[in-house]
Amino acid sequence: MSKLRFLRSVALEELRDSIVQNLAAYRTGDFSEICADPAFWFEHNVEFDETRMTALHAPTEGRYFEVVPSKG
């Protein structure tokens, strides 16, 4: 189980102001360097199961779809 993490508003502003510098991350979707910085996040006391989250599939090709929750 992991705690939910939220992006700080200051971090969001910094990301908005540095889009050009972070183009590679936006193009590849790899924000691992940014995610590694603990100053960008704050944790909530709510926990979630990471393995179940990885089973979710993101929309592709700009399409949206509903995810039906699994039973269990």
Phi and psi restraints in degrees (value plus and minus 20) as a CYANA .aco file:
   2 SER   PHI    -147.4  -107.4
   2 SER   PSI     133.7   173.7
   3 LYS   PHI    -104.2   -64.2
   3 LYS   PSI     125.1   165.1
   4 LEU   PHI     -84.9   -44.9
   4 LEU   PSI     117.7   157.7
   5 ARG   PHI    -138.2   -98.2
   5 ARG   PSI     121.3   161.3
   6 PHE   PHI    -141.8  -101.8
   6 PHE   PSI     123.1   163.1
   7 LEU   PHI     -95.1   -55.1
   7 LEU   PSI     110.5   150.5
   8 ARG   PHI     -91.0   -51.0
   8 ARG   PSI     128.2   168.2
   9 SER   PHI     -82.5   -42.5
   9 SER   PSI     -54.2   -14.2
  10 VAL   PHI     -83.5   -43.5
  10 VAL   PSI     -59.5   -19.5
  11 ALA   PHI     -86.7   -46.7
  11 ALA   PSI     -60.1   -20.1
  12 LEU   PHI     -82.1   -42.1
  12 LEU   PSI     -63.3   -23.3
  13 GLU   PHI     -82.1   -42.1
  13 GLU   PSI     -61.1   -21.1
  14 GLU   PHI     -83.4   -43.4
  14 GLU   PSI     -61.2   -21.2
  15 LEU   PHI     -83.8   -43.8
  15 LEU   PSI     -62.3   -22.3
  16 ARG   PHI     -82.3   -42.3
  16 ARG   PSI     -57.8   -17.8
  17 ASP   PHI     -98.5   -58.5
  17 ASP   PSI     -32.0     8.0
  18 SER   PHI    -144.5  -104.5
  18 SER   PSI      13.3    53.3
  19 ILE   PHI     -77.9   -37.9
  19 ILE   PSI     -65.6   -25.6
  20 VAL   PHI     -79.3   -39.3
  20 VAL   PSI     -63.7   -23.7
  21 GLN   PHI     -88.3   -48.3
  21 GLN   PSI     -43.6    -3.6
  22 ASN   PHI    -128.4   -88.4
  22 ASN   PSI       0.1    40.1
  23 LEU   PHI     -74.8   -34.8
  23 LEU   PSI     -60.4   -20.4
  24 ALA   PHI     -79.3   -39.3
  24 ALA   PSI     -61.7   -21.7
  25 ALA   PHI     -85.5   -45.5
  25 ALA   PSI     -61.9   -21.9
  26 TYR   PHI     -86.6   -46.6
  26 TYR   PSI     -57.8   -17.8
  27 ARG   PHI     -90.1   -50.1
  27 ARG   PSI     -57.2   -17.2
  28 THR   PHI    -115.4   -75.4
  28 THR   PSI     -38.1     1.9
  29 GLY   PHI      58.6    98.6
  29 GLY   PSI     -10.3    29.7
  30 ASP   PHI    -115.6   -75.6
  30 ASP   PSI      78.9   118.9
  31 PHE   PHI    -126.5   -86.5
  31 PHE   PSI       5.6    45.6
  32 SER   PHI     -79.7   -39.7
  32 SER   PSI     -58.0   -18.0
  33 GLU   PHI     -85.3   -45.3
  33 GLU   PSI     -61.3   -21.3
  34 ILE   PHI     -89.5   -49.5
  34 ILE   PSI     -61.7   -21.7
  35 CYS   PHI     -85.6   -45.6
  35 CYS   PSI     -45.2    -5.2
  36 ALA   PHI     -93.8   -53.8
  36 ALA   PSI     -36.0     4.0
  37 ASP   PHI    -103.5   -63.5
  37 ASP   PSI      89.3   129.3
  38 PRO   PHI     -85.5   -45.5
  38 PRO   PSI     -37.7     2.3
  39 ALA   PHI     -89.9   -49.9
  39 ALA   PSI     -38.0     2.0
  40 PHE   PHI    -101.9   -61.9
  40 PHE   PSI     -33.7     6.3
  41 TRP   PHI    -146.9  -106.9
  41 TRP   PSI     137.7   177.7
  42 PHE   PHI    -154.8  -114.8
  42 PHE   PSI     126.9   166.9
  43 GLU   PHI    -118.3   -78.3
  43 GLU   PSI     125.5   165.5
  44 HIS   PHI    -123.3   -83.3
  44 HIS   PSI     139.5   179.5
  45 ASN   PHI    -100.9   -60.9
  45 ASN   PSI     -19.8    20.2
  46 VAL   PHI     -98.3   -58.3
  46 VAL   PSI     112.3   152.3
  47 GLU   PHI    -128.0   -88.0
  47 GLU   PSI     134.3   174.3
  48 PHE   PHI    -161.3  -121.3
  48 PHE   PSI     140.6   180.6
  49 ASP   PHI    -111.1   -71.1
  49 ASP   PSI      88.9   128.9
  50 GLU   PHI     -81.0   -41.0
  50 GLU   PSI     -56.0   -16.0
  51 THR   PHI     -84.8   -44.8
  51 THR   PSI     -55.3   -15.3
  52 ARG   PHI     -92.1   -52.1
  52 ARG   PSI     -53.8   -13.8
  53 MET   PHI     -86.4   -46.4
  53 MET   PSI     -56.0   -16.0
  54 THR   PHI     -89.2   -49.2
  54 THR   PSI     -36.0     4.0
  55 ALA   PHI     -98.0   -58.0
  55 ALA   PSI     -33.2     6.8
  56 LEU   PHI     -94.8   -54.8
  56 LEU   PSI     125.4   165.4
  57 HIS   PHI    -133.1   -93.1
  57 HIS   PSI     111.1   151.1
  58 ALA   PHI     -98.5   -58.5
  58 ALA   PSI     131.1   171.1
  59 PRO   PHI     -79.5   -39.5
  59 PRO   PSI     128.3   168.3
  60 THR   PHI    -137.5   -97.5
  60 THR   PSI     136.7   176.7
  61 GLU   PHI      33.7    73.7
  61 GLU   PSI      16.5    56.5
  62 GLY   PHI      53.0    93.0
  62 GLY   PSI     -12.2    27.8
  63 ARG   PHI    -113.1   -73.1
  63 ARG   PSI     134.1   174.1
  64 TYR   PHI    -136.3   -96.3
  64 TYR   PSI     128.0   168.0
  65 PHE   PHI    -170.6  -130.6
  65 PHE   PSI     141.3   181.3
  66 GLU   PHI    -107.3   -67.3
  66 GLU   PSI     125.5   165.5
  67 VAL   PHI    -124.2   -84.2
  67 VAL   PSI     104.9   144.9
  68 VAL   PHI    -108.7   -68.7
  68 VAL   PSI     102.6   142.6
  69 PRO   PHI     -84.5   -44.5
  69 PRO   PSI     121.3   161.3
  70 SER   PHI    -102.5   -62.5
  70 SER   PSI     136.1   176.1
  71 LYS   PHI    -111.2   -71.2
  71 LYS   PSI     113.0   153.0
